């Protein structure tokens, strides 16, 4: 039986931390916050760029895939747009901000990337991660989970294919925020993690 396909966690961002002004941090980046994107897309952008910073990459390689998972997406903007429509107000920006399709082009521009990307609606973060790993390209995957509804979060992992290091143990999604968790794999539907201190060996 072949060993499970393993990934090295090259970068991660689990945030924003309570009290952290991510909007100000995003505005301070080169290029700032793109115009005409809503809060949900901006939150996704902040997390993805922070994760890429943690991986030491300037751009996401074309050989990498990108997956964004969400339960509600830009639901707050959608509710606001519907309210404006009922009140007879003009809603060009509100309508744009309510469209989940705007997030992937915004991420592609910000990350200097083009390739295979998708947005998933799911309440099961591990299932989304398993799908992202199964579909990962030779350059690995950048996977995110973003919610604007309280408590807002933008969790991201930058995964690169690696030789299985051994020492895997059963894990759950919350363990991936721990910086000592260096590798992950799936045995069927079950998440496995490894805290191996050894440097990654590219597959």
C-alpha positions, 0 to 999 in steps of 0.5 A: 500500500502506497503512503499517503500524499504528504504536504509540507505547511510552507506558510499559514495564517489563522486570523485576524487576531482579536483587536487587530486592524486588518483593514489598516494593514491591508491598506498599508500594503503596496497597492493598498486595497483594490477598489470595488471589492467588498469586505469579504473579498478584502478579508480573503485578500488580507489572509491570502497575502499574509499566508504567502508572506509567511511562506516567503513567496512573493507570488503564487506559482502558476503550478499551484492551485487555489481554493477558497471555502466559505459558508456564507461568503459575502452574505452581509453585502448581499443583505445590504444590497437587497435592502438598498433595492427594496428602498429604491436606492442605486446599488452599483457598488453594493451589488458588486460587493455581494458577488462571490465571483469577484474574489478569485480575480482579485486574489489572482491579481494580488498574488501575481498568479494564474491557474486553477482556482475555485470557490467552495460553499461548505461547512466542513473545513477538513472536507474542503482541505481534503479536496484541495490536497487531492486536486493540488498541482505540482506547485502545491496549493493555497487553501483558504477559509473565509467568513465575514460574519462574526467571528470573522476569520481568514484562515489560509495554508500554503501547502507544498508536496513533500516526501512523507516524513513519518510520525503521522498522527490523527489530527483535526483542522484546529491543529493546523494553526499550531506552528509546530505542525509541519506536515499533513496528509489524508488517509481516506477521509481522515486528516493526519498531521506530523510535527517532524522538525526535519526540513521538507524534502520536495517531491 
